[in-house]
Amino acid sequence: MKSKLAAVLLAALSIGFGTALEAQETRQDEYRLATELYEHGMFERAGSIFGDIYAGSGDVMAGGYEALCAVRLQERGNETLADEYVRTHPYSSLLPQIHFYKALNCFDAQDYKSAVAEFGKVDGKRLPSGLVAEYSFKEAYSYFEEGLLVKARSLFEKADKFIMCCGQGAWEADLLASTKELQAILESKGIHPIVDIWGQDVSHDWYWWEKQWVYFLQMTLGDA
């Protein structure tokens, strides 16, 4: 009798463990899908998936990406969602990006006072390297528009030392346009970054980013 009971309990535990493992694998698959969608600018769908993961598991990174998606979509209520995430998870590694994209929304709306405030919350050392150039310039420009010229000048001097690169292949159309727009703004202010436009086979993907990293590191650091 005891052996039968033990067998039943073991079977139940095995089923429970298998179900939990399957659920975890499903969650991981959903996270990978949402990350891929996010990286390709499909923020609405990505945000929905990240939100479901966050609601179901409390995954801090998923919650952060949900907030980022809302901010980048400029959805109504995105400020509330982002601010709630910042309050709840003050040590999240995604906070610099959340503040950065909130600042960009203010910048695009020409609300430079709010942009200065949001840019001031960004830890530039914790931003992805691909965002640093835009962050440096637009923070400086926001100070300039607010009449804070001494601060703006010091930031512009730092912003003068960066490289902009973009391909012309898949998923690059909008980025190519914004790169050229930023180049024109910079040059109108007497700032002359290195702008390198790669070929039509160069897509917005890790394969090319790795090549660009090596190329530009060698350009700036030599063979050291």
N, C-alpha and C positions, 0 to 999 in steps of 0.2 A: 504493500500500500504506500509505504513511505517512498519507495523507489519510483512509483508511478507519479506521486505528487512532485517529487524532485524533477522528474522528466518534464512534467507540465510547466513547472516554474521556469526551468531552463529554456524550454521552447518559447515561453512568453517573453523572457528576457532577450532571447535572440531576435525575436520579431521586433521588440521595442528598439533594440540597438540598431537593427537593420533599417527600421523606419526613420530613426534619428539621423543615421548616416546618409540615407537617401535624401532627406530634407536638407542636410548640410550641403551635399553635392549640388542639389538643385539651386540653393541659394548662391553658391559659388558660380554656377553657370550664369545665373541672372546678373550677378555682379559684373562678371566679365562682359556680358552683352551690354549692360548699361554703360560700362567704362568705354567700350568701343563706340557706342552711340555718342557719348559725350565728346570724345576726341574728334569725332567727325561733325560736331556742331548740331547734332540732333537732340537738342536740350529738352524739348517737351517730353519725348518718349523716354529719354534717359532719366529725367527727373521723376517720372511716374514710377519707373522700376526701382530707382534708389529709394523713393518714398515708401514703397511697399516693403522693401528690405528693412529699412529703418524702423518702420512701424511694427514689423514682425519680430525683429531680433535686437533692436536697439544699437545696431552697428554704427559707431560714431562716424566713420568715414562715409558710409552711405548717407547718413543724415547731412553731412557737410556737402556732399555732391548734390543732394536734393536742393539744398539752399543755393548752391552755386548755379544750378540749372535755372532756378526761379529768378535769380538776380540777372543772369545773362539773357533771359527771355524778357526781362523788364516787365514781368507779370504784376498785375495789381496784387498788393499784399506781400510782394517779395521782400520788402524791407522788414516786415514783421517776422516772416519766416527766418530770414537771415539773422536778425537781431536776437531772436529767441535761441537760435543755434549758438550764437556767440556767447550768450549768457549761460547757456547750459553746458557748453564745452569750451571753456576759456583757454584750454591748452591744446586744442586741435591744431594739427599741422596745416589745415585748410584755411585757417583764419586769415592769413595774409592775402590769399587769393580772393576770399569773400570781400574783404575791405577794398582790394584793388578793383574788382569789377563793380562794386558799389560806387567807387570814386569815378570810374569810367562813365557810368550812367549819369552822374552829376556833371561830368565834363562835357558829355555829348549834349546835355540839356543847357549848357553854358551857365550852370550854377556853380561858378568857380569857388565861391565861399564854402559850399558844402563839399566840393571836390578837395579843397585844401584840407578840410577836416578829416575826410576819409583817407586821403593819401597819407596823412600824418599817422594813421593807425597801422599802416603797412610796414612790416619788417622786410625791407628789401633783400636782406640776406637770406630770407626764407622763401622768397618767391622763386618759381621756376625760372631758369635763366632766360627762356624765351620771352618773358614778360618784362624783364628788367629795363630794357631800352625804352619801351613805351612808358613804363612807370616813371623813369627818370625824367623824360621830356615833359610828359603831361603834368607831373607834379610841379615842375619848374614853370611851365606855362600858366598853370592855375595861380601860382604866386604872382606871376607877372600881371595877369588880368586883375588881380586884387590890389595891385599897386605896391606890393611888397618887393621892391626892386632889388634890394640887397640880397635877400634870400633867393629870389629868382635867379639873379646873376650867378650866385655860387652853385646853384643846381644846374643851370645851363652849362656851366663850365665842365661839370661832370658828365652831362649828357652829350657833350661834343665828342666823347671818346667811345663810340660804339659802332657796331656793324649791323646793317640790315640786309637780310638775305631772304629771297623767296623764289620758289619754283613757278612754273607755268603749267604744271600738269594737273592731275585730279585733285579736287578739293582746294585748289589754290586761288581760284578766281577772285573771291572776295578779299583774301589776304594780299594778293598782288595789288589790287586797287588801293587798299588801305596803306600798303607799304609805299606806293608812289605818292599818295596823298600826304603821308607823314614826311616823306623826303622833301616835298614842295614846301611844307610848313617850316621845316627845319632850315632849309636853304634861304627862305624869306627872312629868317632871323639871323642869317650869317653863320649858321651852324652846318657843317659839311660832313655828315657821316659817310662811311663806306657803304654803298648800296650795290649789292651783287645779285642780279636776277639770273637764275639758272634756267635750264632748257625746258621744253614742253613735255619732256618725259619725267620731269622731277615732280613727284607728288608730295602731298602733305602727309608724310608717313615716316616711321622710325628708320626705315632703310636709308632714306636720304638725309635725315637729321644726323645720323651717325657719321656719314661722309662729310657733312658740313661742319660738324664739331671738329673733326680731325683737320680739315682744310683750314679753318679759321684759327684754330689754336696754333697751327704751324705758322700761319701768317703773322700772328701777334707775338708768339713766344719764340719763334724760330725752331731750331732742332734741340733746344735745351730740354 
